[in-house]
Structure formats: C-alpha cells, structure tokens
Amino acid sequence: ELQMELAGIESQLAIARVNDGKEARILEKEQMQLLETIASTKEDLAAVVEGTKRSTTTTANVMERIADWTTDNGNNAAPYRGAMGYAPALDSKKDIDDSRLPY
C-alpha cells in the first residue's frame, strides 16, 4: 500500500514540477516521508521474519525431542501402523515420498 501511495505522489510530483514549483516542494516532502516510512517498515518486517525463523526452529527441536521421548527412540515400535498401545510410527522423508497413501 505504501508503494502504491508513493507511486501516486511521484505522479503528482511530476505534474506539479511542470505546472508549479510550490506544490512540487510539498509533494517532495511527502515523498521523502513515505520513503522513510517504507524503509522503516522493511526493517521492522525483516526483524519479525528473523524472530519467526528462530521460533520455528526452537519449536521443531522441541517437537522432535517429544517424538523421540514418546517412541523411546524407536524401541517401542508398533508391529503395524496404527497398533494401539504402542508409540506412533515416525515417518522419515523417504517414507513419505515412497508412500502411496492419500494424505
């Protein structure tokens, strides 16, 4: 949205430079303010994305530890998929890729 607003001001600025210098100065100030806002927003967004990456990695590590704990590191394997009373089977990436299951 900020980029669209900036494009509109730049369009008005081009017209104002041809017609009147006073209006052009006002629009140039607005343009500079928008450019600063866009730069600030990009920095804030980059910080949020970096925080999300760290959070996702931490969550994945916790989930992996829980899965290892509940399956006793594979020692409590079920005799077949879905067997009750056993730890759930953990699929590897290869298992999923080779699977013909509908999910």
Distance bins in CASP14 RR format, pairs under 12 A and 6 or more apart:
PFRMAT RR
TARGET T0000
AUTHOR 0000-0000-0000
RMODE 2
METHOD distances of the structure
MODEL  1
1 7 0 0 0 0 0 1 0 0 0 0 0
1 8 0 0 0 0 0 1 0 0 0 0 0
1 34 0 0 0 0 0 1 0 0 0 0 0
1 37 0 0 0 0 0 1 0 0 0 0 0
1 38 0 0 0 0 0 1 0 0 0 0 0
1 41 0 0 0 0 0 1 0 0 0 0 0
2 8 0 0 0 0 0 1 0 0 0 0 0
2 9 0 0 0 0 0 1 0 0 0 0 0
2 30 0 0 0 0 0 1 0 0 0 0 0
2 31 0 0 0 0 0 1 0 0 0 0 0
2 33 0 0 0 0 0 1 0 0 0 0 0
2 34 1 0 0 1 0 0 0 0 0 0 0
2 35 0 0 0 0 1 0 0 0 0 0 0
2 36 0 0 0 0 0 1 0 0 0 0 0
2 37 1 0 0 1 0 0 0 0 0 0 0
2 38 1 0 1 0 0 0 0 0 0 0 0
2 39 0 0 0 0 0 1 0 0 0 0 0
2 40 0 0 0 0 0 1 0 0 0 0 0
2 41 1 0 0 1 0 0 0 0 0 0 0
2 42 0 0 0 0 1 0 0 0 0 0 0
2 45 0 0 0 0 0 1 0 0 0 0 0
3 9 0 0 0 0 0 1 0 0 0 0 0
3 10 0 0 0 0 0 1 0 0 0 0 0
3 34 0 0 0 0 1 0 0 0 0 0 0
3 35 0 0 0 0 0 1 0 0 0 0 0
3 37 0 0 0 0 0 1 0 0 0 0 0
3 38 1 0 0 1 0 0 0 0 0 0 0
3 39 0 0 0 0 0 1 0 0 0 0 0
3 41 0 0 0 0 0 1 0 0 0 0 0
3 42 0 0 0 0 0 1 0 0 0 0 0
4 10 0 0 0 0 0 1 0 0 0 0 0
4 11 0 0 0 0 0 1 0 0 0 0 0
4 34 0 0 0 0 0 1 0 0 0 0 0
4 38 0 0 0 0 0 1 0 0 0 0 0
5 11 0 0 0 0 0 1 0 0 0 0 0
5 12 0 0 0 0 0 1 0 0 0 0 0
5 27 0 0 0 0 0 1 0 0 0 0 0
5 30 0 0 0 0 1 0 0 0 0 0 0
5 31 0 0 0 0 1 0 0 0 0 0 0
5 33 0 0 0 0 0 1 0 0 0 0 0
5 34 1 0 0 1 0 0 0 0 0 0 0
5 35 0 0 0 0 0 1 0 0 0 0 0
5 37 0 0 0 0 1 0 0 0 0 0 0
5 38 0 0 0 0 1 0 0 0 0 0 0
5 41 0 0 0 0 0 1 0 0 0 0 0
6 12 0 0 0 0 0 1 0 0 0 0 0
6 13 0 0 0 0 0 1 0 0 0 0 0
6 27 0 0 0 0 0 1 0 0 0 0 0
6 30 0 0 0 0 1 0 0 0 0 0 0
6 31 1 0 0 1 0 0 0 0 0 0 0
6 32 0 0 0 0 0 1 0 0 0 0 0
6 33 0 0 0 0 1 0 0 0 0 0 0
6 34 1 0 1 0 0 0 0 0 0 0 0
6 35 1 0 0 1 0 0 0 0 0 0 0
6 36 0 0 0 0 0 1 0 0 0 0 0
6 37 0 0 0 0 1 0 0 0 0 0 0
6 38 1 0 0 1 0 0 0 0 0 0 0
6 39 0 0 0 0 0 1 0 0 0 0 0
6 41 0 0 0 0 0 1 0 0 0 0 0
7 13 0 0 0 0 0 1 0 0 0 0 0
7 14 0 0 0 0 0 1 0 0 0 0 0
7 31 0 0 0 0 0 1 0 0 0 0 0
7 34 0 0 0 0 1 0 0 0 0 0 0
7 35 0 0 0 0 0 1 0 0 0 0 0
7 38 0 0 0 0 0 1 0 0 0 0 0
8 14 0 0 0 0 1 0 0 0 0 0 0
8 15 0 0 0 0 0 1 0 0 0 0 0
8 16 0 0 0 0 0 1 0 0 0 0 0
8 27 0 0 0 0 1 0 0 0 0 0 0
8 30 0 0 0 0 1 0 0 0 0 0 0
8 31 0 0 0 0 1 0 0 0 0 0 0
8 34 0 0 0 0 1 0 0 0 0 0 0
9 15 0 0 0 0 0 1 0 0 0 0 0
9 16 0 0 0 0 1 0 0 0 0 0 0
9 23 0 0 0 0 0 1 0 0 0 0 0
9 24 0 0 0 0 0 1 0 0 0 0 0
9 26 0 0 0 0 1 0 0 0 0 0 0
9 27 1 0 1 0 0 0 0 0 0 0 0
9 28 0 0 0 0 1 0 0 0 0 0 0
9 29 0 0 0 0 1 0 0 0 0 0 0
9 30 1 0 1 0 0 0 0 0 0 0 0
9 31 1 0 1 0 0 0 0 0 0 0 0
9 32 0 0 0 0 1 0 0 0 0 0 0
9 33 0 0 0 0 1 0 0 0 0 0 0
9 34 1 0 0 1 0 0 0 0 0 0 0
9 35 0 0 0 0 1 0 0 0 0 0 0
9 37 0 0 0 0 0 1 0 0 0 0 0
9 38 0 0 0 0 0 1 0 0 0 0 0
10 16 0 0 0 0 0 1 0 0 0 0 0
10 17 0 0 0 0 0 1 0 0 0 0 0
10 24 0 0 0 0 0 1 0 0 0 0 0
10 27 0 0 0 0 1 0 0 0 0 0 0
10 28 0 0 0 0 1 0 0 0 0 0 0
10 30 0 0 0 0 1 0 0 0 0 0 0
10 31 1 0 0 1 0 0 0 0 0 0 0
10 32 0 0 0 0 0 1 0 0 0 0 0
10 34 0 0 0 0 1 0 0 0 0 0 0
10 35 0 0 0 0 0 1 0 0 0 0 0
11 17 0 0 0 0 0 1 0 0 0 0 0
11 18 0 0 0 0 0 1 0 0 0 0 0
11 27 0 0 0 0 1 0 0 0 0 0 0
11 31 0 0 0 0 0 1 0 0 0 0 0
12 18 0 0 0 0 0 1 0 0 0 0 0
12 19 0 0 0 0 0 1 0 0 0 0 0
12 20 0 0 0 0 0 1 0 0 0 0 0
12 23 0 0 0 0 1 0 0 0 0 0 0
12 24 0 0 0 0 1 0 0 0 0 0 0
12 26 0 0 0 0 1 0 0 0 0 0 0
12 27 1 0 1 0 0 0 0 0 0 0 0
12 28 0 0 0 0 0 1 0 0 0 0 0
12 30 0 0 0 0 1 0 0 0 0 0 0
12 31 0 0 0 0 1 0 0 0 0 0 0
13 19 0 0 0 0 0 1 0 0 0 0 0
13 20 0 0 0 0 0 1 0 0 0 0 0
13 21 0 0 0 0 0 1 0 0 0 0 0
13 23 0 0 0 0 1 0 0 0 0 0 0
13 24 1 0 0 1 0 0 0 0 0 0 0
13 25 0 0 0 0 1 0 0 0 0 0 0
13 26 0 0 0 0 1 0 0 0 0 0 0
13 27 1 0 1 0 0 0 0 0 0 0 0
13 28 1 0 0 1 0 0 0 0 0 0 0
13 29 0 0 0 0 0 1 0 0 0 0 0
13 30 0 0 0 0 1 0 0 0 0 0 0
13 31 1 0 0 1 0 0 0 0 0 0 0
13 32 0 0 0 0 0 1 0 0 0 0 0
13 34 0 0 0 0 0 1 0 0 0 0 0
14 21 0 0 0 0 0 1 0 0 0 0 0
14 23 0 0 0 0 0 1 0 0 0 0 0
14 24 0 0 0 0 1 0 0 0 0 0 0
14 27 0 0 0 0 1 0 0 0 0 0 0
14 28 0 0 0 0 0 1 0 0 0 0 0
14 31 0 0 0 0 0 1 0 0 0 0 0
15 21 0 0 0 0 0 1 0 0 0 0 0
15 23 0 0 0 0 1 0 0 0 0 0 0
15 24 0 0 0 0 1 0 0 0 0 0 0
15 27 0 0 0 0 1 0 0 0 0 0 0
16 22 0 0 0 0 1 0 0 0 0 0 0
16 23 1 0 1 0 0 0 0 0 0 0 0
16 24 1 0 1 0 0 0 0 0 0 0 0
16 25 0 0 0 0 1 0 0 0 0 0 0
16 26 0 0 0 0 1 0 0 0 0 0 0
16 27 1 0 1 0 0 0 0 0 0 0 0
16 28 0 0 0 0 1 0 0 0 0 0 0
16 29 0 0 0 0 0 1 0 0 0 0 0
16 30 0 0 0 0 0 1 0 0 0 0 0
16 31 0 0 0 0 0 1 0 0 0 0 0
17 23 0 0 0 0 1 0 0 0 0 0 0
17 24 1 0 1 0 0 0 0 0 0 0 0
17 25 0 0 0 0 1 0 0 0 0 0 0
17 26 0 0 0 0 0 1 0 0 0 0 0
17 27 0 0 0 0 1 0 0 0 0 0 0
17 28 0 0 0 0 1 0 0 0 0 0 0
17 31 0 0 0 0 0 1 0 0 0 0 0
18 24 0 0 0 0 1 0 0 0 0 0 0
19 27 0 0 0 0 0 1 0 0 0 0 0
20 26 0 0 0 0 1 0 0 0 0 0 0
20 27 0 0 0 0 0 1 0 0 0 0 0
21 27 0 0 0 0 1 0 0 0 0 0 0
21 28 0 0 0 0 1 0 0 0 0 0 0
22 28 0 0 0 0 0 1 0 0 0 0 0
22 29 0 0 0 0 0 1 0 0 0 0 0
23 29 0 0 0 0 0 1 0 0 0 0 0
23 30 0 0 0 0 0 1 0 0 0 0 0
24 30 0 0 0 0 0 1 0 0 0 0 0
24 31 0 0 0 0 1 0 0 0 0 0 0
25 31 0 0 0 0 0 1 0 0 0 0 0
25 32 0 0 0 0 0 1 0 0 0 0 0
26 32 0 0 0 0 0 1 0 0 0 0 0
26 33 0 0 0 0 0 1 0 0 0 0 0
27 33 0 0 0 0 0 1 0 0 0 0 0
27 34 0 0 0 0 0 1 0 0 0 0 0
28 34 0 0 0 0 0 1 0 0 0 0 0
28 35 0 0 0 0 0 1 0 0 0 0 0
29 35 0 0 0 0 0 1 0 0 0 0 0
29 36 0 0 0 0 0 1 0 0 0 0 0
30 36 0 0 0 0 0 1 0 0 0 0 0
30 37 0 0 0 0 0 1 0 0 0 0 0
31 37 0 0 0 0 0 1 0 0 0 0 0
31 38 0 0 0 0 0 1 0 0 0 0 0
32 38 0 0 0 0 0 1 0 0 0 0 0
32 39 0 0 0 0 0 1 0 0 0 0 0
33 39 0 0 0 0 0 1 0 0 0 0 0
33 40 0 0 0 0 0 1 0 0 0 0 0
34 40 0 0 0 0 0 1 0 0 0 0 0
34 41 0 0 0 0 0 1 0 0 0 0 0
35 41 0 0 0 0 0 1 0 0 0 0 0
35 42 0 0 0 0 0 1 0 0 0 0 0
36 42 0 0 0 0 0 1 0 0 0 0 0
36 43 0 0 0 0 0 1 0 0 0 0 0
37 43 0 0 0 0 0 1 0 0 0 0 0
37 44 0 0 0 0 0 1 0 0 0 0 0
38 44 0 0 0 0 0 1 0 0 0 0 0
38 45 0 0 0 0 0 1 0 0 0 0 0
39 45 0 0 0 0 0 1 0 0 0 0 0
39 46 0 0 0 0 0 1 0 0 0 0 0
40 46 0 0 0 0 0 1 0 0 0 0 0
40 47 0 0 0 0 0 1 0 0 0 0 0
41 47 0 0 0 0 0 1 0 0 0 0 0
41 48 0 0 0 0 0 1 0 0 0 0 0
42 48 0 0 0 0 0 1 0 0 0 0 0
42 49 0 0 0 0 0 1 0 0 0 0 0
43 49 0 0 0 0 0 1 0 0 0 0 0
43 50 0 0 0 0 0 1 0 0 0 0 0
44 50 0 0 0 0 0 1 0 0 0 0 0
44 51 0 0 0 0 0 1 0 0 0 0 0
45 51 0 0 0 0 0 1 0 0 0 0 0
45 52 0 0 0 0 0 1 0 0 0 0 0
46 52 0 0 0 0 0 1 0 0 0 0 0
46 53 0 0 0 0 0 1 0 0 0 0 0
47 53 0 0 0 0 0 1 0 0 0 0 0
47 54 0 0 0 0 0 1 0 0 0 0 0
48 54 0 0 0 0 0 1 0 0 0 0 0
48 55 0 0 0 0 0 1 0 0 0 0 0
49 55 0 0 0 0 0 1 0 0 0 0 0
49 56 0 0 0 0 0 1 0 0 0 0 0
50 56 0 0 0 0 0 1 0 0 0 0 0
50 57 0 0 0 0 0 1 0 0 0 0 0
51 57 0 0 0 0 1 0 0 0 0 0 0
51 58 0 0 0 0 1 0 0 0 0 0 0
51 59 0 0 0 0 0 1 0 0 0 0 0
52 58 0 0 0 0 0 1 0 0 0 0 0
52 59 0 0 0 0 0 1 0 0 0 0 0
53 59 0 0 0 0 0 1 0 0 0 0 0
53 60 0 0 0 0 0 1 0 0 0 0 0
54 60 0 0 0 0 0 1 0 0 0 0 0
54 61 0 0 0 0 0 1 0 0 0 0 0
55 61 0 0 0 0 0 1 0 0 0 0 0
55 62 0 0 0 0 0 1 0 0 0 0 0
56 62 0 0 0 0 0 1 0 0 0 0 0
56 63 0 0 0 0 0 1 0 0 0 0 0
57 63 0 0 0 0 0 1 0 0 0 0 0
57 64 0 0 0 0 0 1 0 0 0 0 0
58 64 0 0 0 0 0 1 0 0 0 0 0
58 65 0 0 0 0 0 1 0 0 0 0 0
59 65 0 0 0 0 0 1 0 0 0 0 0
59 66 0 0 0 0 0 1 0 0 0 0 0
60 66 0 0 0 0 0 1 0 0 0 0 0
60 67 0 0 0 0 0 1 0 0 0 0 0
61 67 0 0 0 0 0 1 0 0 0 0 0
61 68 0 0 0 0 0 1 0 0 0 0 0
62 68 0 0 0 0 0 1 0 0 0 0 0
62 69 0 0 0 0 0 1 0 0 0 0 0
63 69 0 0 0 0 0 1 0 0 0 0 0
63 70 0 0 0 0 0 1 0 0 0 0 0
63 90 0 0 0 0 0 1 0 0 0 0 0
64 70 0 0 0 0 0 1 0 0 0 0 0
64 71 0 0 0 0 0 1 0 0 0 0 0
64 73 0 0 0 0 0 1 0 0 0 0 0
64 90 0 0 0 0 1 0 0 0 0 0 0
65 71 0 0 0 0 0 1 0 0 0 0 0
65 73 0 0 0 0 0 1 0 0 0 0 0
66 87 0 0 0 0 0 1 0 0 0 0 0
66 88 0 0 0 0 0 1 0 0 0 0 0
66 90 0 0 0 0 0 1 0 0 0 0 0
67 73 0 0 0 0 1 0 0 0 0 0 0
67 74 0 0 0 0 1 0 0 0 0 0 0
67 76 0 0 0 0 0 1 0 0 0 0 0
67 87 0 0 0 0 1 0 0 0 0 0 0
67 88 0 0 0 0 1 0 0 0 0 0 0
67 89 0 0 0 0 0 1 0 0 0 0 0
67 90 1 0 1 0 0 0 0 0 0 0 0
67 91 0 0 0 0 0 1 0 0 0 0 0
67 92 0 0 0 0 0 1 0 0 0 0 0
68 74 1 0 0 1 0 0 0 0 0 0 0
68 75 0 0 0 0 0 1 0 0 0 0 0
68 76 0 0 0 0 0 1 0 0 0 0 0
68 87 0 0 0 0 1 0 0 0 0 0 0
68 88 0 0 0 0 0 1 0 0 0 0 0
68 90 0 0 0 0 1 0 0 0 0 0 0
69 75 0 0 0 0 0 1 0 0 0 0 0
69 76 0 0 0 0 0 1 0 0 0 0 0
69 87 0 0 0 0 1 0 0 0 0 0 0
69 90 0 0 0 0 0 1 0 0 0 0 0
70 76 0 0 0 0 1 0 0 0 0 0 0
70 77 0 0 0 0 0 1 0 0 0 0 0
70 78 0 0 0 0 0 1 0 0 0 0 0
70 85 0 0 0 0 0 1 0 0 0 0 0
70 86 0 0 0 0 0 1 0 0 0 0 0
70 87 1 0 1 0 0 0 0 0 0 0 0
70 88 1 0 0 1 0 0 0 0 0 0 0
70 89 0 0 0 0 0 1 0 0 0 0 0
70 90 0 0 0 0 1 0 0 0 0 0 0
71 77 1 0 0 1 0 0 0 0 0 0 0
71 78 0 0 0 0 1 0 0 0 0 0 0
71 85 0 0 0 0 0 1 0 0 0 0 0
71 86 0 0 0 0 1 0 0 0 0 0 0
71 87 1 1 0 0 0 0 0 0 0 0 0
71 88 1 0 0 1 0 0 0 0 0 0 0
71 89 0 0 0 0 1 0 0 0 0 0 0
71 90 1 0 0 1 0 0 0 0 0 0 0
71 91 0 0 0 0 0 1 0 0 0 0 0
72 78 0 0 0 0 0 1 0 0 0 0 0
72 86 0 0 0 0 1 0 0 0 0 0 0
72 87 1 0 0 1 0 0 0 0 0 0 0
72 88 0 0 0 0 0 1 0 0 0 0 0
72 90 0 0 0 0 0 1 0 0 0 0 0
73 87 0 0 0 0 1 0 0 0 0 0 0
73 90 0 0 0 0 0 1 0 0 0 0 0
74 86 0 0 0 0 0 1 0 0 0 0 0
74 87 1 0 0 1 0 0 0 0 0 0 0
74 88 0 0 0 0 0 1 0 0 0 0 0
74 89 0 0 0 0 1 0 0 0 0 0 0
74 90 1 0 0 1 0 0 0 0 0 0 0
75 86 0 0 0 0 0 1 0 0 0 0 0
75 87 0 0 0 0 1 0 0 0 0 0 0
76 83 0 0 0 0 0 1 0 0 0 0 0
76 85 0 0 0 0 1 0 0 0 0 0 0
76 86 1 0 1 0 0 0 0 0 0 0 0
76 87 1 0 1 0 0 0 0 0 0 0 0
76 88 0 0 0 0 1 0 0 0 0 0 0
76 89 0 0 0 0 0 1 0 0 0 0 0
76 90 0 0 0 0 0 1 0 0 0 0 0
77 83 0 0 0 0 1 0 0 0 0 0 0
77 85 0 0 0 0 0 1 0 0 0 0 0
77 86 1 0 0 1 0 0 0 0 0 0 0
77 87 1 0 0 1 0 0 0 0 0 0 0
77 88 0 0 0 0 1 0 0 0 0 0 0
77 89 1 0 0 1 0 0 0 0 0 0 0
77 90 0 0 0 0 1 0 0 0 0 0 0
78 84 0 0 0 0 1 0 0 0 0 0 0
78 85 1 0 0 1 0 0 0 0 0 0 0
78 86 1 1 0 0 0 0 0 0 0 0 0
78 87 1 0 0 1 0 0 0 0 0 0 0
78 88 1 0 0 1 0 0 0 0 0 0 0
78 89 1 0 1 0 0 0 0 0 0 0 0
78 90 0 0 0 0 0 1 0 0 0 0 0
79 85 0 0 0 0 0 1 0 0 0 0 0
79 86 1 0 0 1 0 0 0 0 0 0 0
79 87 0 0 0 0 0 1 0 0 0 0 0
79 89 0 0 0 0 0 1 0 0 0 0 0
80 86 0 0 0 0 1 0 0 0 0 0 0
80 89 0 0 0 0 1 0 0 0 0 0 0
81 87 0 0 0 0 0 1 0 0 0 0 0
81 88 0 0 0 0 1 0 0 0 0 0 0
81 89 1 0 1 0 0 0 0 0 0 0 0
81 90 0 0 0 0 0 1 0 0 0 0 0
81 91 0 0 0 0 1 0 0 0 0 0 0
81 95 0 0 0 0 0 1 0 0 0 0 0
81 99 0 0 0 0 0 1 0 0 0 0 0
81 101 0 0 0 0 1 0 0 0 0 0 0
82 88 1 0 0 1 0 0 0 0 0 0 0
82 89 1 0 0 1 0 0 0 0 0 0 0
83 89 0 0 0 0 1 0 0 0 0 0 0
89 95 0 0 0 0 1 0 0 0 0 0 0
89 96 0 0 0 0 0 1 0 0 0 0 0
89 99 0 0 0 0 0 1 0 0 0 0 0
90 96 0 0 0 0 0 1 0 0 0 0 0
91 97 0 0 0 0 1 0 0 0 0 0 0
91 98 0 0 0 0 1 0 0 0 0 0 0
91 99 1 0 0 1 0 0 0 0 0 0 0
91 101 0 0 0 0 1 0 0 0 0 0 0
91 103 0 0 0 0 0 1 0 0 0 0 0
92 98 0 0 0 0 1 0 0 0 0 0 0
92 99 0 0 0 0 0 1 0 0 0 0 0
93 99 0 0 0 0 0 1 0 0 0 0 0
95 101 0 0 0 0 1 0 0 0 0 0 0
96 103 0 0 0 0 1 0 0 0 0 0 0
END
